[in-house]
Amino acid sequence: MDEFSARILTCVIEAPIAYALIKHEGWTCRGPGHAALAAAVGSCVLHPPAWDTFQFLHHNLGWGFWSALIPVEAAVYVTKALLIGWMIQLPFKRAMILSTFENTASAGTGVLLTLFGLG
């Protein structure tokens, strides 16, 4: 799967999760619609550098798949929480929970697609 297709898939997975989590929890912020939009914007901003960093670590430096993926995803989780928290005025702890849910879903999907040769 190319980076652009992976980015679109990431947005399709993460935006509805952000919407649903904010709506379900009733957290005070700009609302579930803004959360979904913030998730999509965050993905569009962070996915290209995360993809490039993973490719560099894994293919150019010879790091193992997991050795490259884990630090890149950890950086994405925290950075995305900061972006989402700022964009929808959500406290960092809750933004980190939101980021963890949505990024785990999309990263997990990407890993499964890769492992099964579909990505």
N, C-alpha and C positions, 0 to 999 in steps of 0.2 A: 504494500500500500504506500502510495506517495504521501508526502507531508500534507499537502492540501486536503486530500481525501480524509486523512487521519484527523486533521483539524476540524473539518465539517462534522465527522462522526463524533468527535469530542463535544462539540457544541450541542449536537442533537441529544447526546446522553446527559450532559451536565445541566443544561438550562431547565429541563423539566424537573430534575431532582432538586435544584435550588428553589424553584417555584413551590414544589410540594412540601419541602422541609419547612420553609418559612411559613407557608399557609398552615401546615399541621401544628407546628409549635407555637404559632401566634406571636412570634418574636416581634418586638417593637423595632421597626426600621422603616424604610421607604416602601415596603410592601413586596409581595411575592413576584409581581411583574418586574419590578426593578431588580429583584434578586436574580431572576432568570436572565435578564438582559446583562447584568453585571457578570454572571457566570460566563455568558457567551463572549462578552468583551474581554474578560480575563483570559479565556481560552485563546482568543484571536491574538492577544498580545503575547502570551507566554508560550504558546505551543511552538512557534518557529524556533526560538532560541533553545527551548528544551529539547526539541527534536535534533537540532544541529549539535548540541552539546552531547546528547546520547550517542549520536552517530560518530562524533569525534572520539569520545572515550572508548566506545566499543570497537569501532573499525580502525581508527588511526593509531590509538594507543594500545589496542589489544586487550582492553579490560573485558572481563566476562560480561555476559548479558546482565546478570543481576547486580554485579559490581558497578556497572554503569547506570543501570536503571534506578536503583535505590537512592543514591544521592541526588540525582536529577529530579526525581519525583518528590523527594523531601523538600528540596528548594522550591519546587512548584507549589506544594501544599502551603508553605508559609507565605510565599510571595502572593499567591492567589488570595489567601485569607486577608492579607493586608489590603490588597486592591478591593476586594469585595466589601470588607469592613468600611473602607473609606467611601466607596461608591454608594452603599446603601445605608450608611450610618449604623452599622452593627458592631457591637463590642467585639474585640479581637477573639475572645474565647469562643463566642458563638460563631464568628466568621471562620475560625479554625475548624470547628465541628462541621460546618457547611462545606468548607473546602475539602475536608477529609472524606466526607460522604461522596461528593460529586467526583473528585479526582480518583478515588478508589474504584468507583464504578467505571469510569472511562479508561483508566490505566489497566484495570483488570480485563476489560473487554479487549483492549489492544494486545495485552499479553496472550489471552486465549486465542485471538485471531492469528497472532504470530506463531504460537505453538502448534496450531492446527493447519498452518500453511495457507491461511486465508487472508493474511494481512500483508 
